[in-house]
Amino acid sequence: MRNIVLCALVVLATGARLAADDLPKAETILDKYIEVTGGKAAYEQNHSEVSTGSMELVGKGIKGTVSSFRQEPDKSYTEIDIQGIGKVREGSDGKVAWSLSAMQGPRVKDGDEKASALQAARFNAELHWRDTYKAETTGIEQVDGKDCYKVQMTPKEGMPMTRFYDKESNLLVKMVMTVKNPMGEIPVESMVSDYRKEGAILMPHKVTQKAAGQEIAITIENVKYNAEIPKDKFDPPEEIKAMLKK
Amino acid sequence: MLLRLGVFGATVVFIAAAADRYALTPGERQLNVNSFEYVWKTVRDKHWDPKLGGLNWQAVHDELLPKVEKAGTMDKAREVMTSMLERLKQTHFNIVAADVYKEVESPGSRDGNPGIDVRVIDSKAVVSSVDPDSPAARRGIKPGWQILRVDSKDVLPGIRKIQGGFAKSTLLDIMLARSITSRLYGKIGKAVTIDLLDEKDQSVGLELDRAKPRGVMAQLGYLPPMYFWVEGRKIKPDVGYVRFDMFFEPETLIKTIEEMVKSCGDCSGFVIDLRGNPGGIGGLAMGVAGWFIDKPDQVLGTMYMRDTNVKFAVNPRIDAFRGPLAILVDGCSGSTSEIFAGGMKDLKRARIFGARTAGAALPSVFEKLPNNDGFQYAIANYVSQGGKPLEGNGVIPDEEVPLTRQALLAGRDPALDTAVTWIEKQKK
């Protein structure tokens, strides 16, 4: 009996090895994503991006607007204005990552949280994933009834992330990661959908995030590439600057 | 983005007293059944304790489903759903009548009041404060006056009933106060008759208008609309003072605190008055705390959810007030007030004065049900940084200062006076 169990384990292990060997390499999947969403040249035409849209805490009747400004190589500023809460601002100038809101006050990010924020701020990060991550295809899993490649992304610094790419379209459909900040380590699952072309790039217009029992839907309504962004847009607010001087 | 919403449910229960007694159509009955199922499943799937403390939740469902199916009025259907939630024996689980949300379209349609706040002291309903420029202020009502009857109905039997039902509960004070104030509330323009005893114990009968409540109407998602106000001033040349009725309108609240703190750089102390404050947006406890804490990595407490834990971490402001901080609380301070006061006490950053708080501090959210009622449910347990859950325990002041009718009649505020005396001692 024990031999049968052992044999079964060997078969299972062999099966798993064969399956892993059959899987496409992560770099193939990640590079193909660039290709199916417009190609490297299309991405490289863009040097800045301004997006606006809306957000909703699903089922809770809480709504707001989202504005995002990004500029190469690594500048980012996002403002979410929530009815009844006010503005939640986050930004990075490539060196410093911060957040500020009346609800929670000012914060200069550090450690893994800072590393993740700086990675997220990198413009056209899809093109440069090799600079930041080691990637490995770890299996095939269904997402919303569709087979997806599961790709484990491990950064040099910061928290790892698992991405799911639709086997058929090679589009990114889901991301799972743990967000680490002073409030704790909070698992976040993001569903990515509604791919539509903006200029030469096919991009998702809807992200639904589940975290700490809540669901937040963000819908991108307008995207402008290479729009002129005021230089000081990416400067940290005075309160953050004062904290940095301290 | 995490929102932690923690309005104390009793507010909702009492303002949701309007009757929906008309007979329901079959379609409306079905919506009530759907709502019942939604409430039941939500608790089953989202309560932080998957075992619900050993409660047989399926049996509760099977027992009450036939009752909601038979319920011929909205009131009856709500009663069934409320009784289901009451089996949990926890605060922050409530059904909010759809009618409550009409206040947004028609301010004052249900929330008018004569401008009186009440505490029950030694079984007497006593006016604890009178809003400036309110109908009560214009008719000369003063703190310390005793309310005997509202609309010709004695208040004492209701007080006795609540004293019996909540004898061992930290909710006693808030339930007693709300049993009176809920009767004072009503439609603007519809007067309320109050029989009182004045400072000389002389009977006074007054018909008072109900006016728009103090403050501005604030709303956040499906939370019932609330009126928010905040005041900041110096109560002595060198003691800052901020009071607000709820943790709402973050930008307005924080702006007021910021201005007070910045104008109080050389103050010998600061008082945050949370008496009667039933809570509000939970996360705002962190924002307020940041103006009084200058050390990094401070945490007020932790909310424990089914799948994750979230710390209420404080982000210190660069210009935070660093002097002695007194926080005033009473039995009507609930939820976010308790999270803030309890955390600041545990961090030894503030000294707490007044009376034990309501012990109603479960983080909760509001949703809309298929029948358009609101549904508040707790999503987490909350443990203050000292290691104790606040639910059912409350925050115990460092200095208990009882409120008396005599002090109110004399124009004194014992808790505030004691806090200021303590601040002055710190200076020496």
Interface residues (C-beta under 8 A of the other chain):
Chain A: M55 L57 G59 K60 G61 I62 K63 I80 I82 Q83 G84 I85 G86 K87 V88 S101 A102 M103 Q104 G105 P106 R107 N181 P182 M183 G184 E185 I186 P187 A211 A212 G213 Q214 I216 E239 A242 M243 K246
Chain B: M1 L2 L3 K46 A218 Q219 L220 G221 Y222 F248 E249 P250 E251 L253 I254 K255 I281 G283 L284 M286 G287 G290 W291 D297 V299 T302 M305 R306 D307 T308 N309 V310 K311 F312 A313 V314 N315 P316 R317 I318 V365 F366 E367 K368 I379 A380
